[in-house]
Amino acid sequence: MRILAKISTTVLLVVLVGLSVLRPASSAGSLSILMEPDGSGIWRELFADFHRKNPDIEVELVEGPPSTNTREDMYSTAFLAGSGGFDVVYGDVVWVPKFAAAGWLLDLTDRLSADDLQDFLPADLEGGTYEGRLYRIPAFTDAGLLFYRKDLVPEPPSTFEELRTYAKQYKNPDRWGFLWQGKQYEGLVTVFLEVLWGHGGDWIDPATRTVHLDEPEAIRALAFMVDLIGNESPPGVTTHTEEDTRNLFQSGHAVFLRNWLYVWRLADQGGAIKKDQVGFTAMVHEPNRKSAATLGGWGFAISRFTKNPEAAWRLVEFLARSDSLAQVQQRVGLIPARKSQVPAEFLPILLNARPRPAIPEYAQASDILQRSLSAALTGRVSPDEALREAARQTRLLLQSE
């Protein structure tokens, strides 16, 4: 069954990317963009508004699958074809190094005004930058938060020790202490990075391509996560994704939850726990260390293959304006990547957010780390063995022995 599922997924992807490449190349006054399904209709409304204000430019929205990875593959296939494809890229923050290093994106460094440079969140600008050049204009930001039951916990914890103390104190047979995303996928990497940074460690330095996974701070961070399982965190946490943990937390089955900004927006939408019972803070850290949230988010880039670079820039500029971002925020709750539009309660955490390593081989490095983390969390190897092997494989990948 697993083989059949892989074959079916591969066939579906081939069909989707084939359609994206075979679609006609953009005409003189048209632009195309691939996005997730527009369930709310907000993107079609924005594109219609743009066309009213720019009657010489038509925008074609290509609605791809919900899967971020599948849409990344569709963009990649279109770019590799070298013709047709898409003019504007609505991209995840982790796509930038790969797309920019491959020469698929236009350099937008000199396009932003001084006011925009001041208004966009620094981490989001950094997340759109590769080798000192800006390739993606920020649109929406995201970051990991530590949610907690403020009706139980007297004050938000600031250290790992305080987190475990409260988690033990307020757990009961129907309520675990701490939920997080432990399944083998990108979400696990984002959780590990926040624990790692809180221990004073790092993963990969993109400037030097130095790998730090086998250093003491990293091993302590993973050992902390392993020790949570079966104690403060349920054994099943190794299968949990964002929605699994959110639903458990909002049903009253946890004291603490690591998750993303969207949980706050949904805190009053059903469940045993109401918004006035929930607080949030930055991820905890070791004494004399600093917290850092993993940066997520989306933005707009321009394909190097577009026949209409100026029209494409007009669309990107329109979509990244404050009023356009505000409409999306109101409709679907995404947080604009502009300091002037970020809710005040989120701003301190977002100002300290950190992007993942800006390397072209990010997807492969993440896969190595995911597999090693999962092996340790499920008890197949020790944290030390897992990270030493991850470091070895990552150095081979980056050719930085």
DAJOCOR-V335685 format. One record per residue. N is the residue number from 1. RES is the residue in one letter. PSI is psi in whole degrees, 0 to 359 (* if undefined). OMEGA is omega in degrees with one decimal (none if undefined). Layout:
N RES PSI OMEGA
N RES PSI OMEGA
This chain:
1 M 321 -179.5
2 R 320 178.7
3 I 317 178.8
4 L 321 179.3
5 A 319 179.0
6 K 319 178.9
7 I 316 -179.6
8 S 317 179.1
9 T 318 -179.9
10 T 316 179.6
11 V 316 179.6
12 L 316 -179.4
13 L 317 178.8
14 V 317 179.4
15 V 315 -177.2
16 L 312 -177.9
17 V 330 176.2
18 G 317 178.0
19 L 322 -178.8
20 S 324 -178.4
21 V 326 -175.5
22 L 349 178.9
23 R 149 -177.5
24 P 146 175.1
25 A 153 -176.7
26 S 136 176.3
27 S 179 -171.0
28 A 328 -176.5
29 G 28 -178.2
30 S 151 177.5
31 L 150 176.6
32 S 149 178.9
33 I 136 177.4
34 L 130 -179.3
35 M 176 173.0
36 E 166 177.7
37 P 134 -175.9
38 D 69 -175.2
39 G 327 -178.4
40 S 341 -176.3
41 G 2 -174.4
42 I 324 -177.9
43 W 319 177.1
44 R 323 177.4
45 E 317 180.0
46 L 319 179.6
47 F 324 176.6
48 A 320 178.1
49 D 318 177.4
50 F 317 -179.2
51 H 323 177.8
52 R 322 -178.9
53 K 343 179.0
54 N 71 -172.5
55 P 346 179.0
56 D 357 -175.8
57 I 121 172.4
58 E 143 177.2
59 V 124 175.9
60 E 118 175.7
61 L 119 173.8
62 V 112 -178.3
63 E 112 178.7
64 G 187 179.1
65 P 162 176.8
66 P 332 -176.1
67 S 122 177.3
68 T 317 -178.4
69 N 322 180.0
70 T 320 178.2
71 R 324 174.3
72 E 317 178.6
73 D 323 178.6
74 M 317 175.6
75 Y 314 -177.4
76 S 316 -179.4
77 T 319 178.4
78 A 318 179.8
79 F 319 -179.6
80 L 332 177.6
81 A 334 174.2
82 G 358 177.8
83 S 162 -177.3
84 G 220 177.3
85 G 220 -170.0
86 F 146 -178.4
87 D 319 -177.9
88 V 138 -179.3
89 V 123 170.3
90 Y 102 -164.9
91 G 146 171.5
92 D 150 -178.0
93 V 329 -176.4
94 V 355 177.5
95 W 337 -167.7
96 V 308 -177.1
97 P 316 -179.8
98 K 311 -176.4
99 F 319 -178.3
100 A 317 -179.7
101 A 328 179.3
102 A 353 -179.6
103 G 24 -175.4
104 W 349 -174.5
105 L 149 174.5
106 L 145 176.0
107 D 121 -177.5
108 L 14 -173.0
109 T 317 -174.2
110 D 7 -177.7
111 R 332 -174.3
112 L 140 175.4
113 S 164 177.7
114 A 322 179.1
115 D 318 178.8
116 D 319 178.9
117 L 325 178.6
118 Q 330 -173.3
119 D 323 -179.1
120 F 144 178.8
121 L 135 -177.4
122 P 318 -178.7
123 A 325 -179.9
124 D 324 172.6
125 L 317 177.7
126 E 322 179.9
127 G 340 177.4
128 G 8 -173.8
129 T 140 174.0
130 Y 126 -178.8
131 E 44 173.1
132 G 2 -179.9
133 R 143 -178.0
134 L 124 -178.8
135 Y 347 -177.8
136 R 128 177.1
137 I 124 -178.9
138 P 147 175.0
139 A 301 -177.3
140 F 140 -176.6
141 T 164 176.2
142 D 157 179.2
143 A 156 178.1
144 G 139 177.6
145 L 158 171.1
146 L 107 176.9
147 F 150 -179.3
148 Y 158 177.4
149 R 97 -177.0
150 K 347 173.3
151 D 350 177.6
152 L 310 -174.0
153 V 124 -174.7
154 P 330 177.7
155 E 151 -178.4
156 P 139 178.4
157 P 155 176.0
158 S 344 -180.0
159 T 162 177.4
160 F 322 179.5
161 E 317 178.3
162 E 320 177.9
163 L 313 -178.6
164 R 323 179.6
165 T 311 179.0
166 Y 320 -179.7
167 A 319 177.7
168 K 319 -174.6
169 Q 323 -171.9
170 Y 4 172.7
171 K 156 176.0
172 N 180 -176.5
173 P 341 -179.5
174 D 5 -173.2
175 R 117 177.4
176 W 164 -177.9
177 G 319 -169.5
178 F 123 176.6
179 L 143 177.1
180 W 176 -173.6
181 Q 106 -174.2
182 G 3 177.5
183 K 156 179.2
184 Q 91 178.3
185 Y 182 -175.3
186 E 329 178.8
187 G 324 177.6
188 L 321 178.3
189 V 317 -177.7
190 T 324 176.8
191 V 312 -178.6
192 F 319 -179.4
193 L 320 -179.9
194 E 322 175.8
195 V 318 179.6
196 L 308 -179.9
197 W 324 178.5
198 G 341 174.9
199 H 2 178.9
200 G 11 -178.8
201 G 184 177.9
202 D 168 -177.7
203 W 288 -179.0
204 I 131 171.8
205 D 111 -176.0
206 P 334 -178.5
207 A 318 -177.6
208 T 348 -176.7
209 R 29 176.6
210 T 136 -179.0
211 V 131 -175.2
212 H 12 -171.4
213 L 335 -177.8
214 D 17 177.4
215 E 158 -173.5
216 P 321 -178.0
217 E 319 179.9
218 A 318 -179.4
219 I 321 175.9
220 R 321 -180.0
221 A 313 -180.0
222 L 323 177.1
223 A 323 176.2
224 F 314 -179.0
225 M 318 178.6
226 V 318 -176.5
227 D 339 177.0
228 L 328 -170.9
229 I 124 -177.1
230 G 350 177.1
231 N 273 176.9
232 E 335 -178.5
233 S 145 -177.3
234 P 152 175.5
235 P 328 -179.0
236 G 358 179.9
237 V 338 179.1
238 T 357 175.5
239 T 1 -170.6
240 H 140 170.7
241 T 186 -176.0
242 E 309 -175.5
243 E 326 175.0
244 D 311 -176.5
245 T 322 178.4
246 R 314 -178.6
247 N 320 177.6
248 L 317 -179.7
249 F 313 -177.7
250 Q 346 173.7
251 S 1 176.7
252 G 16 -173.2
253 H 22 176.5
254 A 153 176.1
255 V 317 -178.3
256 F 151 177.5
257 L 127 168.8
258 R 125 179.5
259 N 194 -173.5
260 W 176 -176.0
261 L 327 -172.9
262 Y 336 -179.4
263 V 323 -179.5
264 W 321 179.1
265 R 328 -176.6
266 L 5 -172.4
267 A 336 -180.0
268 D 9 -176.2
269 Q 74 176.8
270 G 171 -179.8
271 G 163 -178.2
272 A 336 -176.8
273 I 132 -179.8
274 K 165 -173.4
275 K 326 -178.5
276 D 354 175.0
277 Q 358 -172.6
278 V 138 170.4
279 G 172 175.6
280 F 158 179.7
281 T 177 174.2
282 A 156 174.6
283 M 146 -175.9
284 V 175 -176.0
285 H 169 172.6
286 E 156 175.9
287 P 140 179.3
288 N 15 172.6
289 R 177 -177.8
290 K 148 173.7
291 S 153 171.7
292 A 129 177.1
293 A 144 173.1
294 T 130 -179.2
295 L 134 168.7
296 G 183 174.2
297 G 172 -173.6
298 W 154 178.4
299 G 184 -173.7
300 F 132 175.3
301 A 170 -178.8
302 I 131 179.3
303 S 138 174.8
304 R 341 -176.2
305 F 358 -178.7
306 T 144 174.6
307 K 354 -174.9
308 N 63 -175.5
309 P 323 -179.5
310 E 320 176.2
311 A 320 179.0
312 A 320 178.0
313 W 321 177.5
314 R 321 178.7
315 L 314 180.0
316 V 315 179.7
317 E 319 178.7
318 F 313 -176.4
319 L 332 -178.5
320 A 4 176.5
321 R 156 -178.4
322 S 318 -176.1
323 D 324 177.3
324 S 314 179.2
325 L 323 -179.8
326 A 324 178.3
327 Q 319 177.6
328 V 319 178.8
329 Q 316 -178.9
330 Q 324 -175.3
331 R 315 -173.2
332 V 358 171.6
333 G 3 177.1
334 L 144 -177.2
335 I 120 178.0
336 P 149 -178.8
337 A 20 177.0
338 R 132 179.7
339 K 324 -177.7
340 S 345 -176.9
341 Q 354 179.3
342 V 129 174.2
343 P 137 -171.4
344 A 326 -176.4
345 E 338 179.7
346 F 341 -168.4
347 L 315 -179.6
348 P 322 -179.8
349 I 317 -178.8
350 L 328 177.7
351 L 339 178.2
352 N 9 179.9
353 A 154 -179.3
354 R 134 175.3
355 P 160 172.6
356 R 163 -172.5
357 P 130 -178.6
358 A 77 178.9
359 I 145 179.7
360 P 332 -177.8
361 E 23 -173.1
362 Y 314 -175.3
363 A 318 179.6
364 Q 319 178.5
365 A 320 177.9
366 S 319 179.3
367 D 319 176.7
368 I 312 -177.8
369 L 317 178.7
370 Q 312 -177.5
371 R 320 -179.5
372 S 317 177.2
373 L 314 -178.5
374 S 321 178.7
375 A 320 178.7
376 A 317 -177.4
377 L 330 -180.0
378 T 8 172.1
379 G 13 -178.8
380 R 330 176.0
381 V 167 177.3
382 S 160 175.7
383 P 320 179.5
384 D 312 179.9
385 E 317 -176.9
386 A 313 -174.8
387 L 331 175.0
388 R 320 177.7
389 E 320 177.3
390 A 318 178.6
391 A 317 -180.0
392 R 312 -178.8
393 Q 323 -179.0
394 T 321 177.1
395 R 321 176.3
396 L 318 178.0
397 L 315 -175.6
398 L 355 -178.6
399 Q 50 -176.7
400 S 40 179.0
401 E * none
